[in-house]
Amino acid sequence: MHKITSAFFIFCSLLTASAQVVINELDVDSPSTDTMEFIELKSDAPEQSLDGYVLVLFNGSSSGNDSSYFALDLDGFTTNINGIYLIANNDVSPVGDFILFDNTIQNGADAVAIYQGNASDFPEGTRATTANLVDALAYDTNDADDTGLLGLLGLTEQINEGSNNGSSSDSIQRNNDGSYTVGTPTPGDLNDGSGVQFNGVAFTTSSSQYTEGEILEIIFTTETAVTDDLIFNLQLDNQGFTSLDYTGNKTVTLLEGNTEVTVTFDLVDDAEDEGDEVTKIVFGDLPNGFRRLNDNLEVRIVDNDFTVASWGSPLNPTYDQVESTQPNGYYDDIDGLAGDELRQALQDIIADPETVRAQTYTDVIDILKVADQNPENSNQVWLLYTEQPRPKLDFQSAGGSNTGLWNREHTYPGSRAGYFSIDLDDIADGPDVFVTTKADSLRHGNSDAHGLRATDGPENSSRGNQDYGEYDGPDGSLGSWHGDVARAVMFLSVRYNGIDLTSGNPDNSTEGLLGDLDLLLEWHRNDPPDDFEMNRNNIVYTWQFNRNPFIDQPDLAEFIWGTNVGDTYENPLSVDDNTLESVIMYPNPTSSDLKLQGISQPTTLTIYTMSGQRVFLQELTTVSAALSLQIESGIYIVELSNRLGKISKKLIIK
């Protein structure tokens, strides 16, 4: 009896030792996109539990120090009937059993390994080791061998994925004898072509975007005709898109002998402005013998109930419709001051640590979705340099291409200012969670919404960290953003100690200086604040509890840097007292006729081109005036001046 028991335990031990898991196939570099990479595991036994195993990725670069950068617990996972478990990006077909974020797997020289243990055993930065190691594969993409990493993992060979004529479209595949071959990827299949063959199921839609009220049509197809009715469910709900937004049957039935079936859903056309939404089409469980060829397809649902603001975009500006929400007396402390005292008093207001709040860099995304909202469509943001709208949903997430997407542009480039991110910047915690900030808190400039704007992704990259003047927008830019940028960087240079503006173009590596101040002043004068910018100032104020004074009181720029440096500043009269502030100019845009109302005393009206050339001059003496302008199409600056002061307004001639 004792001998039988011993033999039984020896047999079980041998069985356990042989029932291991290996790295069966690896694709670390899918060309250009890095969205079709995968790691395929294989167990000796079919349908084997992966409990007790952990997958670990190691960085072999000099900065990576042969240490872990990703770990995945395999508890709860089970290989299929062929012993395969696929970990892959969503674009890989067939679909992985576990979906990896794109760009997770580094190109090499690196390694992937399987251990007995848990992900908690391998926090980021853990050195590679042979302790509890089950299998490991060191790889590269035409890189030199990392002998240190090989030694730490007890390996003698590093496999080059690009060894087949330098192609990065190949994968590394394990042979039955434990050696490796580089060739065309075969995710989800045994490398030798054997094993149970699955019938693949895929679906398509006729469009990637639908509008409320339209019909969403989904076509499901199989690789071969089904021998029995194929019945499965699908899911459409995704975040704010719920069953209230569509009607239809989510149970799909493909009849015996067929390869295709179409299901339709009516997209509810409600009267609510919920914003554009995204439905995610997801397979439910498929019966044995079938596998998903694609999944998790996102389709945009455009909300046709968007709102239109009463004011215009920067390309079609309006003026004096949006009032400043500054508290009474907000700028009282700068009255009667000049020079450095004026600048310091201004900083004391907009950097007051008792009042002003700093938010996170991720919070800025939510701020910009409101502050930079396109006045002509509430589901879009307005892009700074390219002067165009873009759907709010098209925000650029980490990694991947930025084409067609928008992101956050530092008008005063971070590399020129010296502010930086911290881990907490990755958290969006809303307006009521904030940190105190002061003039010396230069780091907070990284997430100061007064200095950040929504911009086209590729154009943001083209802009780089150049001085203004070196950079003047993309070809065809009308310069509607000139004054906005000027006032943004003026704000930042007063708000934070350690950065400033300077004439000319300093070396781009010079930290703390940005040019060209003289040009920025011209931009500020020729492109005065419009309703879009005032509304933006009001929105940012609700988050940060400070305002951009060069929007509220544009003439301050002259007293800090321009023609009135050294002069004593006096706060402007109230709207009731200052007749120029109450003058209404319409229509705008216009083809030729221009009317003005609210003139109570002699006033000079001068019209300038955006480059400063005077094209029209007239004295106005009546309460209302009607002018006939014979001026070419374009954007102009209308200057009104009388004994009480001077204001500028933008005029569009169609």
Secondary structure as the mmCIF struct_conf table of DSSP 4:
data_model
#
loop_
_struct_conf.conf_type_id
_struct_conf.id
_struct_conf.beg_label_comp_id
_struct_conf.beg_label_asym_id
_struct_conf.beg_label_seq_id
_struct_conf.end_label_comp_id
_struct_conf.end_label_asym_id
_struct_conf.end_label_seq_id
HELX_RH_AL_P HELX_RH_AL_P1 HIS A 2 SER A 18
BEND BEND1 ALA A 19 ALA A 19
STRN STRN1 VAL A 21 ASP A 27
TURN_TY1_P TURN_TY1_P1 PRO A 31 THR A 33
BEND BEND2 MET A 36 MET A 36
STRN STRN2 PHE A 38 SER A 43
BEND BEND3 ASP A 44 ALA A 45
TURN_TY1_P TURN_TY1_P2 PRO A 46 GLU A 47
STRN STRN3 SER A 49 SER A 49
TURN_TY1_P TURN_TY1_P3 ASP A 51 GLY A 52
STRN STRN4 TYR A 53 ASN A 59
BEND BEND4 SER A 61 SER A 61
TURN_TY1_P TURN_TY1_P4 SER A 62 ASP A 66
STRN STRN5 SER A 67 ASP A 73
TURN_TY1_P TURN_TY1_P5 ASP A 75 GLY A 76
STRN STRN6 THR A 78 THR A 78
TURN_TY1_P TURN_TY1_P6 ILE A 81 ASN A 82
BEND BEND5 GLY A 83 GLY A 83
STRN STRN7 ILE A 84 ASN A 89
TURN_TY1_P TURN_TY1_P7 ASN A 90 ASP A 91
BEND BEND6 VAL A 92 PRO A 94
HELX_LH_PP_P HELX_LH_PP_P1 VAL A 95 GLY A 96
BEND BEND7 ASP A 97 ASP A 97
STRN STRN8 PHE A 98 LEU A 100
HELX_LH_PP_P HELX_LH_PP_P2 PHE A 101 PHE A 101
TURN_TY1_P TURN_TY1_P8 ASP A 102 ASN A 103
BEND BEND8 ILE A 105 ILE A 105
BEND BEND9 GLY A 108 ALA A 109
STRN STRN9 ASP A 110 GLN A 116
BEND BEND10 GLY A 117 GLY A 117
HELX_RH_3T_P HELX_RH_3T_P1 ALA A 119 ASP A 121
BEND BEND11 PHE A 122 PHE A 122
TURN_TY1_P TURN_TY1_P9 GLU A 124 GLY A 125
HELX_LH_PP_P HELX_LH_PP_P3 THR A 126 THR A 126
STRN STRN10 ARG A 127 ARG A 127
HELX_LH_PP_P HELX_LH_PP_P4 ALA A 128 ALA A 128
TURN_TY1_P TURN_TY1_P10 ALA A 131 ASN A 132
STRN STRN11 LEU A 133 ASP A 140
BEND BEND12 THR A 141 ASN A 142
HELX_RH_AL_P HELX_RH_AL_P2 THR A 147 LEU A 152
TURN_TY1_P TURN_TY1_P11 LEU A 153 GLY A 154
BEND BEND13 THR A 156 THR A 156
STRN STRN12 GLN A 158 ASN A 160
TURN_TY1_P TURN_TY1_P12 GLU A 161 GLY A 166
TURN_TY1_P TURN_TY1_P13 SER A 168 SER A 169
STRN STRN13 SER A 171 ARG A 174
TURN_TY1_P TURN_TY1_P14 ASN A 176 ASP A 177
BEND BEND14 GLY A 178 GLY A 178
STRN STRN14 TYR A 180 GLY A 183
BEND BEND15 THR A 184 THR A 184
TURN_TY1_P TURN_TY1_P15 PRO A 187 GLY A 188
BEND BEND16 ASP A 189 ASP A 189
TURN_TY1_P TURN_TY1_P16 ASN A 191 ASP A 192
BEND BEND17 GLY A 193 GLY A 193
BEND BEND18 GLY A 195 GLY A 195
HELX_LH_PP_P HELX_LH_PP_P5 VAL A 196 PHE A 198
STRN STRN15 ASN A 199 THR A 205
BEND BEND19 SER A 206 SER A 206
BEND BEND20 SER A 208 SER A 208
STRN STRN16 GLN A 209 THR A 211
TURN_TY1_P TURN_TY1_P17 GLU A 212 GLY A 213
BEND BEND21 GLU A 214 GLU A 214
STRN STRN17 ILE A 215 THR A 222
BEND BEND22 GLU A 223 THR A 224
BEND BEND23 THR A 227 ASP A 228
STRN STRN18 LEU A 230 GLN A 235
STRN STRN19 ASN A 238 ASN A 238
TURN_TY1_P TURN_TY1_P18 GLN A 239 GLY A 240
STRN STRN20 PHE A 241 PHE A 241
HELX_RH_3T_P HELX_RH_3T_P2 SER A 243 ASP A 245
STRN STRN21 TYR A 246 THR A 247
BEND BEND24 GLY A 248 GLY A 248
STRN STRN22 THR A 251 LEU A 254
TURN_TY1_P TURN_TY1_P19 GLU A 256 GLY A 257
BEND BEND25 THR A 259 THR A 259
STRN STRN23 GLU A 260 LEU A 267
HELX_LH_PP_P HELX_LH_PP_P6 VAL A 268 VAL A 268
BEND BEND26 ALA A 271 ALA A 271
STRN STRN24 GLU A 277 PHE A 283
HELX_LH_PP_P HELX_LH_PP_P7 ASP A 285 PRO A 287
TURN_TY1_P TURN_TY1_P20 ASN A 288 GLY A 289
STRN STRN25 PHE A 290 ARG A 292
BEND BEND27 LEU A 293 ASN A 294
STRN STRN26 LEU A 297 VAL A 302
TURN_TY1_P TURN_TY1_P21 ASN A 304 ASP A 305
BEND BEND28 SER A 310 TRP A 311
TURN_TY1_P TURN_TY1_P22 PRO A 314 LEU A 315
BEND BEND29 ASN A 316 ASN A 316
BEND BEND30 ASP A 320 VAL A 322
HELX_LH_PP_P HELX_LH_PP_P8 GLU A 323 SER A 324
HELX_LH_PP_P HELX_LH_PP_P9 GLN A 326 PRO A 327
TURN_TY1_P TURN_TY1_P23 ASN A 328 TYR A 331
HELX_RH_3T_P HELX_RH_3T_P3 ASP A 332 ILE A 334
TURN_TY1_P TURN_TY1_P24 ASP A 335 GLY A 336
STRN STRN27 LEU A 337 LEU A 337
HELX_RH_AL_P HELX_RH_AL_P3 GLY A 339 ILE A 350
TURN_TY1_P TURN_TY1_P25 ALA A 351 ALA A 351
TURN_TY1_P TURN_TY1_P26 PRO A 353 THR A 355
STRN STRN28 ARG A 357 ALA A 358
TURN_TY1_P TURN_TY1_P27 TYR A 361 THR A 362
HELX_RH_AL_P HELX_RH_AL_P4 ASP A 363 ALA A 371
TURN_TY1_P TURN_TY1_P28 ASP A 372 ASP A 372
STRN STRN29 GLN A 373 ASN A 374
TURN_TY1_P TURN_TY1_P29 PRO A 375 GLU A 376
STRN STRN30 ASN A 377 LEU A 383
TURN_TY1_P TURN_TY1_P30 LEU A 384 GLU A 387
STRN STRN31 GLN A 388 PRO A 391
TURN_TY1_P TURN_TY1_P31 LYS A 392 LEU A 393
STRN STRN32 PHE A 395 PHE A 395
BEND BEND31 ALA A 398 GLY A 400
TURN_TY1_P TURN_TY1_P32 THR A 403 GLY A 404
STRN STRN33 TRP A 406 HIS A 410
BEND BEND32 THR A 411 TYR A 412
HELX_RH_AL_P HELX_RH_AL_P5 GLY A 414 ALA A 417
HELX_RH_3T_P HELX_RH_3T_P4 ASP A 423 ASP A 426
TURN_TY1_P TURN_TY1_P33 PRO A 431 ASP A 432
BEND BEND33 VAL A 433 VAL A 433
STRN STRN34 VAL A 435 THR A 436
TURN_TY1_P TURN_TY1_P34 ALA A 439 ASP A 440
HELX_RH_3T_P HELX_RH_3T_P5 LEU A 442 SER A 447
HELX_RH_3T_P HELX_RH_3T_P6 ALA A 449 GLY A 451
STRN STRN35 LEU A 452 ASP A 456
HELX_RH_AL_P HELX_RH_AL_P6 GLY A 457 ARG A 463
TURN_TY1_P TURN_TY1_P35 GLY A 464 ASN A 465
HELX_LH_PP_P HELX_LH_PP_P10 GLN A 466 ASP A 467
STRN STRN36 TYR A 468 TYR A 468
TURN_TY1_P TURN_TY1_P36 GLY A 469 GLU A 470
STRN STRN37 TYR A 471 TYR A 471
BEND BEND34 PRO A 474 PRO A 474
TURN_TY1_P TURN_TY1_P37 ASP A 475 GLY A 476
TURN_TY1_P TURN_TY1_P38 SER A 480 TRP A 481
HELX_RH_AL_P HELX_RH_AL_P7 HIS A 482 ARG A 495
BEND BEND35 TYR A 496 TYR A 496
TURN_TY1_P TURN_TY1_P39 ASN A 497 GLY A 498
STRN STRN38 ASP A 500 LEU A 501
BEND BEND36 SER A 503 GLY A 504
TURN_TY1_P TURN_TY1_P40 ASN A 508 SER A 509
TURN_TY1_P TURN_TY1_P41 GLU A 511 GLY A 512
STRN STRN39 LEU A 513 LEU A 514
HELX_RH_AL_P HELX_RH_AL_P8 LEU A 517 ASN A 526
BEND BEND37 ASP A 527 ASP A 527
HELX_RH_AL_P HELX_RH_AL_P9 ASP A 531 GLN A 544
BEND BEND38 PHE A 545 PHE A 545
HELX_RH_AL_P HELX_RH_AL_P10 PRO A 549 ASP A 552
BEND BEND39 GLN A 553 GLN A 553
TURN_TY1_P TURN_TY1_P42 PRO A 554 ASP A 555
HELX_RH_AL_P HELX_RH_AL_P11 LEU A 556 ILE A 560
TURN_TY1_P TURN_TY1_P43 TRP A 561 TRP A 561
BEND BEND40 GLY A 562 GLY A 562
TURN_TY1_P TURN_TY1_P44 THR A 563 GLY A 566
BEND BEND41 ASP A 567 ASP A 567
HELX_LH_PP_P HELX_LH_PP_P11 THR A 568 THR A 568
STRN STRN40 TYR A 569 TYR A 569
HELX_LH_PP_P HELX_LH_PP_P12 ASN A 571 SER A 574
TURN_TY1_P TURN_TY1_P45 VAL A 575 ASP A 577
TURN_TY1_P TURN_TY1_P46 THR A 579 SER A 582
STRN STRN41 ILE A 584 TYR A 586
BEND BEND42 PRO A 587 PRO A 589
STRN STRN42 THR A 590 THR A 590
BEND BEND43 SER A 591 SER A 592
STRN STRN43 ASP A 593 GLN A 597
BEND BEND44 GLN A 601 GLN A 601
STRN STRN44 THR A 603 THR A 609
TURN_TY1_P TURN_TY1_P47 MET A 610 SER A 611
BEND BEND45 GLY A 612 GLY A 612
STRN STRN45 ARG A 614 LEU A 620
BEND BEND46 THR A 622 VAL A 623
STRN STRN46 SER A 624 SER A 628
BEND BEND47 SER A 633 SER A 633
STRN STRN47 GLY A 634 ASN A 642
TURN_TY1_P TURN_TY1_P48 ARG A 643 LEU A 644
STRN STRN48 GLY A 645 ILE A 653
#
